[in-house]
Amino acid sequence: MKIDNLEQGYYGIGIMHGKTPENLGVLWRTAQNLGANFIFTIGKRYSKQACDTHNAVGAIPYFHYKTFDDFFSHLPKGAMIVGIELTDEAITLEEFKHPRNCVYLLGAEDHGLTIEAIKKSHHIVKFNTPKSLNVAVAGSIIMYDRSVKGTSIYLGGKAT
């Protein structure tokens, strides 16, 4: 089977103000295994993690942004932000159609995403659970869901 790189799309995944460094290593190992094109942090910096046994940061591009504004101003052209947050307005993962080109943004387990990040996200997705999940687990589920469902093209705010 021939793969057309022009039609596949891309995605990145990262954590905003991550609480525990171990979550980064787990998330990044999954990102590498499930085909993420880049990984990132906003706020706290990466340091080598024992749980990043595949050294994902050496295999796929890693970006660090000091603030959300810094991150937002460096988004790839045409990328949609998909915030992962447990809010009433969020769409459940079961209903969500993944954009072809996007950046998945996770918040720290104790504070979640900032109000600014939620407002500037193109989509907010939640899990059908009463409580929040570990950030590395949440990110891993999102990436797996993308790999199973595939992606959609968004035209005029509608998925095709």
VMD Tcl script that builds the backbone (N, CA, C; Angstrom):
set m [mol new atoms 480]
animate dup $m
set s [atomselect $m all]
$s set {name element resname resid chain x y z} {
  {N N MET 1 A 0.838 -1.180 0.000}
  {CA C MET 1 A 0.000 0.000 0.000}
  {C C MET 1 A 0.883 1.243 0.000}
  {N N LYS 2 A 0.634 2.143 -0.928}
  {CA C LYS 2 A 1.390 3.379 -1.015}
  {C C LYS 2 A 0.741 4.444 -0.125}
  {N N ILE 3 A 1.557 5.144 0.646}
  {CA C ILE 3 A 1.057 6.197 1.524}
  {C C ILE 3 A 1.285 7.539 0.859}
  {N N ASP 4 A 0.253 8.360 0.799}
  {CA C ASP 4 A 0.358 9.698 0.234}
  {C C ASP 4 A 0.547 10.683 1.377}
  {N N ASN 5 A 1.760 11.167 1.552}
  {CA C ASN 5 A 2.066 12.075 2.661}
  {C C ASN 5 A 1.333 13.402 2.558}
  {N N LEU 6 A 0.862 13.757 1.380}
  {CA C LEU 6 A 0.139 15.021 1.231}
  {C C LEU 6 A -1.286 14.924 1.768}
  {N N GLU 7 A -1.811 13.734 1.930}
  {CA C GLU 7 A -3.185 13.578 2.399}
  {C C GLU 7 A -3.289 13.084 3.835}
  {N N GLN 8 A -2.217 12.658 4.416}
  {CA C GLN 8 A -2.272 12.081 5.759}
  {C C GLN 8 A -2.584 13.081 6.852}
  {N N GLY 9 A -2.075 14.273 6.754}
  {CA C GLY 9 A -2.209 15.241 7.827}
  {C C GLY 9 A -1.105 15.059 8.849}
  {N N TYR 10 A -1.192 15.815 9.911}
  {CA C TYR 10 A -0.188 15.743 10.966}
  {C C TYR 10 A -0.839 16.109 12.285}
  {N N TYR 11 A -0.153 15.722 13.360}
  {CA C TYR 11 A -0.604 16.173 14.667}
  {C C TYR 11 A 0.565 16.222 15.640}
  {N N GLY 12 A 0.395 17.083 16.606}
  {CA C GLY 12 A 1.318 17.171 17.722}
  {C C GLY 12 A 0.521 17.059 19.008}
  {N N ILE 13 A 1.223 16.745 20.091}
  {CA C ILE 13 A 0.542 16.627 21.384}
  {C C ILE 13 A 1.462 17.143 22.476}
  {N N GLY 14 A 0.863 17.832 23.445}
  {CA C GLY 14 A 1.672 18.362 24.526}
  {C C GLY 14 A 0.869 18.688 25.762}
  {N N ILE 15 A 1.617 19.062 26.785}
  {CA C ILE 15 A 1.043 19.347 28.099}
  {C C ILE 15 A 1.323 20.794 28.486}
  {N N MET 16 A 0.297 21.444 28.996}
  {CA C MET 16 A 0.406 22.811 29.492}
  {C C MET 16 A 0.579 22.776 31.010}
  {N N HIS 17 A 1.666 23.323 31.493}
  {CA C HIS 17 A 1.961 23.394 32.925}
  {C C HIS 17 A 1.887 22.014 33.593}
  {N N GLY 18 A 2.572 21.059 33.001}
  {CA C GLY 18 A 2.567 19.690 33.523}
  {C C GLY 18 A 2.984 19.635 34.981}
  {N N LYS 19 A 2.333 18.772 35.715}
  {CA C LYS 19 A 2.577 18.666 37.157}
  {C C LYS 19 A 3.714 17.701 37.482}
  {N N THR 20 A 3.701 16.536 36.861}
  {CA C THR 20 A 4.729 15.549 37.176}
  {C C THR 20 A 5.525 15.195 35.928}
  {N N PRO 21 A 6.838 15.174 36.024}
  {CA C PRO 21 A 7.669 14.883 34.850}
  {C C PRO 21 A 7.489 13.465 34.324}
  {N N GLU 22 A 7.079 12.525 35.153}
  {CA C GLU 22 A 6.876 11.152 34.695}
  {C C GLU 22 A 5.800 11.076 33.608}
  {N N ASN 23 A 4.776 11.929 33.715}
  {CA C ASN 23 A 3.719 11.929 32.711}
  {C C ASN 23 A 4.254 12.275 31.324}
  {N N LEU 24 A 5.252 13.140 31.264}
  {CA C LEU 24 A 5.833 13.507 29.973}
  {C C LEU 24 A 6.436 12.293 29.282}
  {N N GLY 25 A 7.230 11.532 30.008}
  {CA C GLY 25 A 7.883 10.368 29.416}
  {C C GLY 25 A 6.891 9.359 28.889}
  {N N VAL 26 A 5.838 9.098 29.649}
  {CA C VAL 26 A 4.812 8.135 29.221}
  {C C VAL 26 A 4.076 8.673 27.996}
  {N N LEU 27 A 3.669 9.934 28.039}
  {CA C LEU 27 A 2.948 10.540 26.919}
  {C C LEU 27 A 3.811 10.529 25.656}
  {N N TRP 28 A 5.082 10.864 25.796}
  {CA C TRP 28 A 5.959 10.958 24.626}
  {C C TRP 28 A 6.276 9.600 24.031}
  {N N ARG 29 A 6.404 8.608 24.863}
  {CA C ARG 29 A 6.634 7.259 24.336}
  {C C ARG 29 A 5.423 6.826 23.518}
  {N N THR 30 A 4.228 7.084 24.025}
  {CA C THR 30 A 3.007 6.762 23.284}
  {C C THR 30 A 2.923 7.581 22.009}
  {N N ALA 31 A 3.272 8.866 22.089}
  {CA C ALA 31 A 3.237 9.740 20.908}
  {C C ALA 31 A 4.138 9.194 19.807}
  {N N GLN 32 A 5.303 8.744 20.175}
  {CA C GLN 32 A 6.227 8.185 19.195}
  {C C GLN 32 A 5.639 6.905 18.584}
  {N N ASN 33 A 5.077 6.052 19.417}
  {CA C ASN 33 A 4.515 4.790 18.937}
  {C C ASN 33 A 3.269 4.965 18.080}
  {N N LEU 34 A 2.485 6.021 18.330}
  {CA C LEU 34 A 1.231 6.224 17.600}
  {C C LEU 34 A 1.334 7.290 16.513}
  {N N GLY 35 A 2.547 7.687 16.167}
  {CA C GLY 35 A 2.748 8.507 14.974}
  {C C GLY 35 A 2.628 10.004 15.119}
  {N N ALA 36 A 2.746 10.545 16.320}
  {CA C ALA 36 A 2.737 11.998 16.450}
  {C C ALA 36 A 3.913 12.585 15.675}
  {N N ASN 37 A 3.698 13.762 15.119}
  {CA C ASN 37 A 4.746 14.416 14.344}
  {C C ASN 37 A 5.620 15.320 15.193}
  {N N PHE 38 A 5.090 15.753 16.346}
  {CA C PHE 38 A 5.886 16.549 17.273}
  {C C PHE 38 A 5.246 16.517 18.652}
  {N N ILE 39 A 6.027 16.861 19.645}
  {CA C ILE 39 A 5.597 16.915 21.039}
  {C C ILE 39 A 6.010 18.266 21.602}
  {N N PHE 40 A 5.347 18.711 22.658}
  {CA C PHE 40 A 5.669 20.027 23.203}
  {C C PHE 40 A 5.251 20.155 24.660}
  {N N THR 41 A 5.793 21.169 25.292}
  {CA C THR 41 A 5.373 21.571 26.634}
  {C C THR 41 A 5.147 23.074 26.621}
  {N N ILE 42 A 4.253 23.506 27.489}
  {CA C ILE 42 A 4.030 24.924 27.738}
  {C C ILE 42 A 4.246 25.124 29.225}
  {N N GLY 43 A 5.137 26.032 29.582}
  {CA C GLY 43 A 5.413 26.297 30.991}
  {C C GLY 43 A 6.665 25.594 31.452}
  {N N LYS 44 A 6.502 24.442 32.041}
  {CA C LYS 44 A 7.661 23.724 32.593}
  {C C LYS 44 A 8.451 23.034 31.487}
  {N N ARG 45 A 9.766 22.955 31.678}
  {CA C ARG 45 A 10.654 22.367 30.674}
  {C C ARG 45 A 10.804 20.868 30.831}
  {N N TYR 46 A 11.142 20.235 29.714}
  {CA C TYR 46 A 11.417 18.798 29.675}
  {C C TYR 46 A 12.771 18.509 30.301}
  {N N SER 47 A 12.840 17.412 30.990}
  {CA C SER 47 A 14.129 16.852 31.378}
  {C C SER 47 A 14.026 15.350 31.145}
  {N N LYS 48 A 15.128 14.708 30.876}
  {CA C LYS 48 A 15.130 13.281 30.537}
  {C C LYS 48 A 14.357 12.483 31.587}
  {N N GLN 49 A 13.455 11.623 31.104}
  {CA C GLN 49 A 12.636 10.812 31.985}
  {C C GLN 49 A 12.958 9.337 31.805}
  {N N ALA 50 A 13.066 8.620 32.894}
  {CA C ALA 50 A 13.339 7.179 32.833}
  {C C ALA 50 A 12.230 6.445 32.088}
  {N N CYS 51 A 10.992 6.942 32.173}
  {CA C CYS 51 A 9.881 6.264 31.516}
  {C C CYS 51 A 9.818 6.561 30.015}
  {N N ASP 52 A 10.655 7.473 29.518}
  {CA C ASP 52 A 10.764 7.720 28.084}
  {C C ASP 52 A 11.863 6.807 27.542}
  {N N THR 53 A 11.613 5.497 27.607}
  {CA C THR 53 A 12.644 4.513 27.274}
  {C C THR 53 A 13.009 4.504 25.796}
  {N N HIS 54 A 12.145 5.031 24.943}
  {CA C HIS 54 A 12.448 5.089 23.511}
  {C C HIS 54 A 13.128 6.394 23.123}
  {N N ASN 55 A 13.363 7.273 24.091}
  {CA C ASN 55 A 13.958 8.589 23.849}
  {C C ASN 55 A 13.206 9.317 22.739}
  {N N ALA 56 A 11.909 9.467 22.923}
  {CA C ALA 56 A 11.060 10.117 21.927}
  {C C ALA 56 A 11.562 11.506 21.580}
  {N N VAL 57 A 12.065 12.231 22.574}
  {CA C VAL 57 A 12.517 13.594 22.328}
  {C C VAL 57 A 13.713 13.624 21.368}
  {N N GLY 58 A 14.401 12.509 21.213}
  {CA C GLY 58 A 15.473 12.421 20.238}
  {C C GLY 58 A 14.999 11.899 18.893}
  {N N ALA 59 A 13.764 11.396 18.835}
  {CA C ALA 59 A 13.242 10.784 17.615}
  {C C ALA 59 A 12.252 11.667 16.865}
  {N N ILE 60 A 11.490 12.489 17.594}
  {CA C ILE 60 A 10.543 13.397 16.946}
  {C C ILE 60 A 10.769 14.788 17.513}
  {N N PRO 61 A 10.426 15.825 16.755}
  {CA C PRO 61 A 10.681 17.187 17.224}
  {C C PRO 61 A 9.980 17.501 18.542}
  {N N TYR 62 A 10.720 18.149 19.424}
  {CA C TYR 62 A 10.200 18.604 20.717}
  {C C TYR 62 A 10.297 20.121 20.745}
  {N N PHE 63 A 9.203 20.774 21.140}
  {CA C PHE 63 A 9.167 22.225 21.252}
  {C C PHE 63 A 8.778 22.600 22.672}
  {N N HIS 64 A 9.373 23.673 23.168}
  {CA C HIS 64 A 8.994 24.211 24.469}
  {C C HIS 64 A 8.553 25.650 24.288}
  {N N TYR 65 A 7.431 25.987 24.901}
  {CA C TYR 65 A 6.894 27.347 24.859}
  {C C TYR 65 A 6.773 27.849 26.288}
  {N N LYS 66 A 7.246 29.056 26.527}
  {CA C LYS 66 A 7.206 29.605 27.883}
  {C C LYS 66 A 5.788 29.930 28.327}
  {N N THR 67 A 4.961 30.391 27.381}
  {CA C THR 67 A 3.592 30.802 27.703}
  {C C THR 67 A 2.629 30.269 26.660}
  {N N PHE 68 A 1.336 30.338 26.959}
  {CA C PHE 68 A 0.337 29.940 25.979}
  {C C PHE 68 A 0.398 30.845 24.763}
  {N N ASP 69 A 0.597 32.136 24.957}
  {CA C ASP 69 A 0.693 33.066 23.823}
  {C C ASP 69 A 1.847 32.699 22.896}
  {N N ASP 70 A 2.971 32.289 23.476}
  {CA C ASP 70 A 4.126 31.858 22.690}
  {C C ASP 70 A 3.739 30.624 21.850}
  {N N PHE 71 A 3.090 29.665 22.475}
  {CA C PHE 71 A 2.608 28.472 21.783}
  {C C PHE 71 A 1.647 28.855 20.657}
  {N N PHE 72 A 0.670 29.691 20.981}
  {CA C PHE 72 A -0.369 30.061 20.023}
  {C C PHE 72 A 0.218 30.781 18.811}
  {N N SER 73 A 1.201 31.615 19.036}
  {CA C SER 73 A 1.800 32.361 17.924}
  {C C SER 73 A 2.697 31.487 17.046}
  {N N HIS 74 A 3.030 30.282 17.507}
  {CA C HIS 74 A 3.886 29.379 16.734}
  {C C HIS 74 A 3.143 28.135 16.227}
  {N N LEU 75 A 1.822 28.159 16.241}
  {CA C LEU 75 A 1.063 27.030 15.710}
  {C C LEU 75 A 1.372 26.845 14.229}
  {N N PRO 76 A 1.453 25.608 13.771}
  {CA C PRO 76 A 1.608 25.399 12.333}
  {C C PRO 76 A 0.402 25.988 11.599}
  {N N LYS 77 A 0.651 26.567 10.428}
  {CA C LYS 77 A -0.428 27.170 9.643}
  {C C LYS 77 A -1.511 26.123 9.362}
  {N N GLY 78 A -2.742 26.471 9.656}
  {CA C GLY 78 A -3.872 25.591 9.404}
  {C C GLY 78 A -4.153 24.561 10.483}
  {N N ALA 79 A -3.338 24.527 11.534}
  {CA C ALA 79 A -3.552 23.546 12.604}
  {C C ALA 79 A -4.681 23.993 13.522}
  {N N MET 80 A -5.510 23.055 13.896}
  {CA C MET 80 A -6.575 23.315 14.864}
  {C C MET 80 A -6.105 22.866 16.236}
  {N N ILE 81 A -6.452 23.640 17.242}
  {CA C ILE 81 A -6.153 23.248 18.623}
  {C C ILE 81 A -7.323 22.415 19.131}
  {N N VAL 82 A -7.006 21.230 19.624}
  {CA C VAL 82 A -8.006 20.368 20.244}
  {C C VAL 82 A -7.662 20.296 21.724}
  {N N GLY 83 A -8.400 21.048 22.524}
  {CA C GLY 83 A -8.194 21.041 23.961}
  {C C GLY 83 A -8.896 19.841 24.580}
  {N N ILE 84 A -8.235 19.230 25.532}
  {CA C ILE 84 A -8.825 18.085 26.241}
  {C C ILE 84 A -9.168 18.582 27.637}
  {N N GLU 85 A -10.461 18.696 27.905}
  {CA C GLU 85 A -10.896 19.284 29.174}
  {C C GLU 85 A -12.295 18.803 29.516}
  {N N LEU 86 A -12.530 18.545 30.771}
  {CA C LEU 86 A -13.828 18.089 31.261}
  {C C LEU 86 A -14.708 19.308 31.535}
  {N N THR 87 A -15.430 19.769 30.488}
  {CA C THR 87 A -16.359 20.886 30.630}
  {C C THR 87 A -17.713 20.476 30.079}
  {N N ASP 88 A -18.747 21.200 30.457}
  {CA C ASP 88 A -20.091 20.895 29.968}
  {C C ASP 88 A -20.206 21.116 28.461}
  {N N GLU 89 A -19.466 22.071 27.925}
  {CA C GLU 89 A -19.553 22.420 26.514}
  {C C GLU 89 A -18.767 21.464 25.611}
  {N N ALA 90 A -17.894 20.673 26.174}
  {CA C ALA 90 A -17.024 19.793 25.387}
  {C C ALA 90 A -17.820 18.670 24.738}
  {N N ILE 91 A -17.341 18.223 23.592}
  {CA C ILE 91 A -17.917 17.069 22.900}
  {C C ILE 91 A -17.239 15.812 23.445}
  {N N THR 92 A -17.990 14.736 23.558}
  {CA C THR 92 A -17.385 13.498 24.055}
  {C C THR 92 A -16.484 12.901 22.973}
  {N N LEU 93 A -15.476 12.203 23.403}
  {CA C LEU 93 A -14.531 11.592 22.478}
  {C C LEU 93 A -15.243 10.648 21.509}
  {N N GLU 94 A -16.267 9.962 21.979}
  {CA C GLU 94 A -17.004 9.031 21.117}
  {C C GLU 94 A -17.604 9.740 19.908}
  {N N GLU 95 A -18.018 10.989 20.071}
  {CA C GLU 95 A -18.650 11.767 18.994}
  {C C GLU 95 A -17.649 12.560 18.153}
  {N N PHE 96 A -16.442 12.719 18.630}
  {CA C PHE 96 A -15.477 13.629 18.021}
  {C C PHE 96 A -14.859 13.075 16.744}
  {N N LYS 97 A -14.760 13.945 15.738}
  {CA C LYS 97 A -14.055 13.629 14.490}
  {C C LYS 97 A -12.745 14.407 14.515}
  {N N HIS 98 A -11.646 13.695 14.485}
  {CA C HIS 98 A -10.322 14.312 14.576}
  {C C HIS 98 A -9.988 15.106 13.324}
  {N N PRO 99 A -9.564 16.366 13.491}
  {CA C PRO 99 A -9.123 17.146 12.333}
  {C C PRO 99 A -7.857 16.541 11.731}
  {N N ARG 100 A -7.709 16.700 10.442}
  {CA C ARG 100 A -6.529 16.161 9.763}
  {C C ARG 100 A -5.249 16.784 10.310}
  {N N ASN 101 A -5.239 18.092 10.503}
  {CA C ASN 101 A -4.062 18.805 11.011}
  {C C ASN 101 A -4.423 19.461 12.336}
  {N N CYS 102 A -3.829 18.971 13.409}
  {CA C CYS 102 A -4.205 19.529 14.707}
  {C C CYS 102 A -3.100 19.380 15.744}
  {N N VAL 103 A -3.330 20.070 16.830}
  {CA C VAL 103 A -2.464 20.007 17.998}
  {C C VAL 103 A -3.361 19.681 19.188}
  {N N TYR 104 A -3.077 18.570 19.860}
  {CA C TYR 104 A -3.830 18.180 21.052}
  {C C TYR 104 A -3.168 18.822 22.258}
  {N N LEU 105 A -3.964 19.534 23.047}
  {CA C LEU 105 A -3.460 20.274 24.194}
  {C C LEU 105 A -4.074 19.729 25.471}
  {N N LEU 106 A -3.217 19.243 26.353}
  {CA C LEU 106 A -3.636 18.694 27.639}
  {C C LEU 106 A -3.203 19.631 28.754}
  {N N GLY 107 A -4.004 19.718 29.792}
  {CA C GLY 107 A -3.643 20.517 30.956}
  {C C GLY 107 A -3.160 19.622 32.083}
  {N N ALA 108 A -2.597 20.251 33.079}
  {CA C ALA 108 A -2.163 19.519 34.267}
  {C C ALA 108 A -3.390 18.935 34.968}
  {N N GLU 109 A -3.186 17.814 35.652}
  {CA C GLU 109 A -4.306 17.140 36.304}
  {C C GLU 109 A -4.960 17.984 37.391}
  {N N ASP 110 A -4.185 18.810 38.069}
  {CA C ASP 110 A -4.757 19.574 39.182}
  {C C ASP 110 A -5.424 20.877 38.763}
  {N N HIS 111 A -5.059 21.442 37.593}
  {CA C HIS 111 A -5.652 22.713 37.173}
  {C C HIS 111 A -6.309 22.669 35.801}
  {N N GLY 112 A -5.998 21.666 34.993}
  {CA C GLY 112 A -6.563 21.593 33.647}
  {C C GLY 112 A -6.029 22.709 32.761}
  {N N LEU 113 A -6.764 22.992 31.712}
  {CA C LEU 113 A -6.379 24.057 30.796}
  {C C LEU 113 A -6.786 25.415 31.352}
  {N N THR 114 A -6.072 26.436 30.954}
  {CA C THR 114 A -6.437 27.791 31.364}
  {C C THR 114 A -7.681 28.234 30.601}
  {N N ILE 115 A -8.353 29.246 31.101}
  {CA C ILE 115 A -9.527 29.801 30.421}
  {C C ILE 115 A -9.135 30.289 29.030}
  {N N GLU 116 A -7.982 30.926 28.920}
  {CA C GLU 116 A -7.502 31.405 27.620}
  {C C GLU 116 A -7.323 30.243 26.643}
  {N N ALA 117 A -6.725 29.155 27.085}
  {CA C ALA 117 A -6.514 27.986 26.218}
  {C C ALA 117 A -7.843 27.402 25.770}
  {N N ILE 118 A -8.802 27.338 26.665}
  {CA C ILE 118 A -10.124 26.816 26.307}
  {C C ILE 118 A -10.792 27.714 25.271}
  {N N LYS 119 A -10.734 29.023 25.478}
  {CA C LYS 119 A -11.362 29.972 24.550}
  {C C LYS 119 A -10.723 29.923 23.161}
  {N N LYS 120 A -9.428 29.696 23.092}
  {CA C LYS 120 A -8.737 29.718 21.805}
  {C C LYS 120 A -8.670 28.353 21.131}
  {N N SER 121 A -9.174 27.324 21.796}
  {CA C SER 121 A -9.211 25.996 21.185}
  {C C SER 121 A -10.321 25.943 20.144}
  {N N HIS 122 A -10.058 25.273 19.049}
  {CA C HIS 122 A -11.067 25.101 18.010}
  {C C HIS 122 A -12.091 24.041 18.409}
  {N N HIS 123 A -11.653 23.085 19.180}
  {CA C HIS 123 A -12.517 22.012 19.681}
  {C C HIS 123 A -12.119 21.721 21.129}
  {N N ILE 124 A -13.112 21.386 21.938}
  {CA C ILE 124 A -12.854 20.893 23.293}
  {C C ILE 124 A -13.463 19.495 23.371}
  {N N VAL 125 A -12.642 18.551 23.788}
  {CA C VAL 125 A -13.051 17.153 23.851}
  {C C VAL 125 A -12.951 16.682 25.296}
  {N N LYS 126 A -13.912 15.854 25.691}
  {CA C LYS 126 A -13.878 15.290 27.035}
  {C C LYS 126 A -14.117 13.789 26.958}
  {N N PHE 127 A -13.766 13.134 28.037}
  {CA C PHE 127 A -14.030 11.711 28.170}
  {C C PHE 127 A -15.352 11.547 28.893}
  {N N ASN 128 A -16.041 10.505 28.592}
  {CA C ASN 128 A -17.326 10.225 29.215}
  {C C ASN 128 A -17.087 9.563 30.572}
  {N N THR 129 A -16.414 10.296 31.454}
  {CA C THR 129 A -16.096 9.821 32.799}
  {C C THR 129 A -16.481 10.910 33.800}
  {N N PRO 130 A -16.823 10.534 35.009}
  {CA C PRO 130 A -17.215 11.542 35.995}
  {C C PRO 130 A -16.037 12.359 36.532}
  {N N LYS 131 A -14.828 11.817 36.438}
  {CA C LYS 131 A -13.648 12.506 36.961}
  {C C LYS 131 A -12.578 12.565 35.884}
  {N N SER 132 A -11.607 13.441 36.102}
  {CA C SER 132 A -10.527 13.569 35.133}
  {C C SER 132 A -9.607 12.350 35.176}
  {N N LEU 133 A -8.901 12.150 34.076}
  {CA C LEU 133 A -7.946 11.046 33.958}
  {C C LEU 133 A -6.522 11.572 34.140}
  {N N ASN 134 A -5.609 10.683 34.415}
  {CA C ASN 134 A -4.194 11.014 34.404}
  {C C ASN 134 A -3.874 11.590 33.030}
  {N N VAL 135 A -3.058 12.646 32.980}
  {CA C VAL 135 A -2.795 13.350 31.733}
  {C C VAL 135 A -2.130 12.468 30.685}
  {N N ALA 136 A -1.220 11.596 31.075}
  {CA C ALA 136 A -0.578 10.695 30.120}
  {C C ALA 136 A -1.568 9.665 29.585}
  {N N VAL 137 A -2.455 9.197 30.432}
  {CA C VAL 137 A -3.486 8.251 30.008}
  {C C VAL 137 A -4.453 8.943 29.052}
  {N N ALA 138 A -4.887 10.143 29.398}
  {CA C ALA 138 A -5.814 10.892 28.540}
  {C C ALA 138 A -5.208 11.121 27.158}
  {N N GLY 139 A -3.965 11.571 27.118}
  {CA C GLY 139 A -3.303 11.799 25.838}
  {C C GLY 139 A -3.148 10.520 25.038}
  {N N SER 140 A -2.829 9.443 25.709}
  {CA C SER 140 A -2.675 8.154 25.030}
  {C C SER 140 A -3.992 7.687 24.422}
  {N N ILE 141 A -5.089 7.877 25.143}
  {CA C ILE 141 A -6.407 7.492 24.626}
  {C C ILE 141 A -6.768 8.335 23.410}
  {N N ILE 142 A -6.511 9.628 23.473}
  {CA C ILE 142 A -6.787 10.530 22.344}
  {C C ILE 142 A -6.029 10.075 21.099}
  {N N MET 143 A -4.734 9.793 21.255}
  {CA C MET 143 A -3.925 9.382 20.104}
  {C C MET 143 A -4.379 8.033 19.557}
  {N N TYR 144 A -4.734 7.112 20.438}
  {CA C TYR 144 A -5.224 5.813 19.986}
  {C C TYR 144 A -6.544 5.984 19.226}
  {N N ASP 145 A -7.425 6.821 19.756}
  {CA C ASP 145 A -8.709 7.072 19.108}
  {C C ASP 145 A -8.494 7.636 17.703}
  {N N ARG 146 A -7.539 8.537 17.564}
  {CA C ARG 146 A -7.211 9.098 16.248}
  {C C ARG 146 A -6.723 7.989 15.309}
  {N N SER 147 A -5.881 7.100 15.822}
  {CA C SER 147 A -5.325 6.041 14.975}
  {C C SER 147 A -6.409 5.062 14.520}
  {N N VAL 148 A -7.453 4.885 15.327}
  {CA C VAL 148 A -8.533 3.960 14.985}
  {C C VAL 148 A -9.557 4.620 14.054}
  {N N LYS 149 A -9.954 5.843 14.382}
  {CA C LYS 149 A -10.997 6.530 13.614}
  {C C LYS 149 A -10.480 7.167 12.331}
  {N N GLY 150 A -9.241 7.588 12.316}
  {CA C GLY 150 A -8.746 8.380 11.200}
  {C C GLY 150 A -9.094 9.839 11.410}
  {N N THR 151 A -9.007 10.622 10.353}
  {CA C THR 151 A -9.212 12.062 10.463}
  {C C THR 151 A -10.259 12.546 9.477}
  {N N SER 152 A -10.707 13.773 9.702}
  {CA C SER 152 A -11.683 14.428 8.846}
  {C C SER 152 A -11.118 15.739 8.344}
  {N N ILE 153 A -11.631 16.185 7.235}
  {CA C ILE 153 A -11.297 17.512 6.721}
  {C C ILE 153 A -12.392 18.449 7.199}
  {N N TYR 154 A -12.011 19.595 7.735}
  {CA C TYR 154 A -12.995 20.578 8.193}
  {C C TYR 154 A -13.114 21.680 7.158}
  {N N LEU 155 A -14.332 21.865 6.640}
  {CA C LEU 155 A -14.618 22.911 5.671}
  {C C LEU 155 A -15.756 23.750 6.219}
  {N N GLY 156 A -15.497 25.012 6.453}
  {CA C GLY 156 A -16.546 25.892 6.954}
  {C C GLY 156 A -17.111 25.456 8.280}
  {N N GLY 157 A -16.269 24.846 9.138}
  {CA C GLY 157 A -16.698 24.440 10.463}
  {C C GLY 157 A -17.374 23.077 10.515}
  {N N LYS 158 A -17.519 22.407 9.356}
  {CA C LYS 158 A -18.161 21.088 9.328}
  {C C LYS 158 A -17.147 20.022 8.933}
  {N N ALA 159 A -17.237 18.887 9.584}
  {CA C ALA 159 A -16.330 17.773 9.275}
  {C C ALA 159 A -16.855 16.999 8.076}
  {N N THR 160 A -15.928 16.589 7.218}
  {CA C THR 160 A -16.307 15.744 6.083}
  {C C THR 160 A -15.537 14.439 6.134}
}
mol reanalyze $m
mol bondsrecalc $m
mol representation Tube
mol addrep $m
